[in-house]
């Protein structure tokens, strides 16, 4: 038994060494998309270290370009389908350039009955230099989206935002992902900053709120 355990540890260490040396950005996530393990190439795309990516939502780091893709994948995972899933994404590189690419997620587990983890790989397709112009909002922000942004600006968690708006946590996350995709925001801090820049939230007001004509 001790020999078998030692061999398992040896192979695990070899796998981790290989994982770290892969040039392609790769991460292992739980079924909800939270990063469990990331290699240096993936961390470099986010301008941080692998350890600091642990626990982050991969779809906050890399914004889906089509929300419907994410909903289809979530439904398939709930039904324990084990296909390969692909999501078109965009994100901000550390230098500020906007990048476009594709996340590929493969469910992996020891047995069919186990809840799978997701082996996530990122392919970079294109890059656009950062613009000095103000961001464009695209479709108008709904009153619900504005309310959620105001709660985030005040420091609310997803759970608290759900209670305040009578939504589920999944409902709040859905609205945030739509906003992230629309504005090309890579995280919630950037979402709030853009909300102020676009006039969705009123500067100089505490607690954060929306202009009177949007309330």
PEPELIN-V679465 format. One record per backbone hydrogen bond with DSSP energy under -0.5 kcal/mol. NH is the residue of the N-H (numbers start at 0). CO is the residue of the C=O. If there is no record, write none. Layout:
nh: [NH NH]
co: [CO CO]
//
This chain:
nh: [4 5 6 7 8 9 10 11 12 13 14 15 16 17 18 19 20 21 21 24 26 27 28 29 32 34 35 36 38 41 42 43 44 45 45 46 47 51 52 52 53 53 54 55 57 57 59 60 61 62 64 65 68 69 70 71 72 73 74 75 76 77 78 79 80 84 86 88 89 90 92 92 95 97 98 98 99 100 101 102 103 104 105 106 106 107 116 117 118 118 119 119 120 121 122 123 124 124 125 127 145 146 147 148 149 150 151 152 153 154 155 160 161 162 163 164 165 166 171 172 173 174 175 176 177 178 179 180 181 182 183 184 190 191 192 193 194 195 196 197 198 199 200 201 202 204 213 214]
co: [0 1 2 3 4 5 6 7 8 9 10 11 12 13 14 15 16 17 18 121 119 36 117 33 29 55 27 27 25 38 38 39 40 41 42 43 42 48 48 49 49 50 34 52 32 55 56 56 57 89 87 87 65 65 66 67 68 69 70 71 72 73 74 76 75 104 102 100 62 98 90 96 92 127 90 96 125 88 122 86 120 84 118 82 104 116 107 28 105 116 26 117 103 24 101 121 99 122 99 97 141 142 143 144 145 146 147 148 149 151 150 156 157 158 159 160 161 161 167 168 169 170 171 172 173 174 175 176 177 178 179 179 186 187 188 189 190 191 192 193 195 194 194 208 200 201 210 210]
//
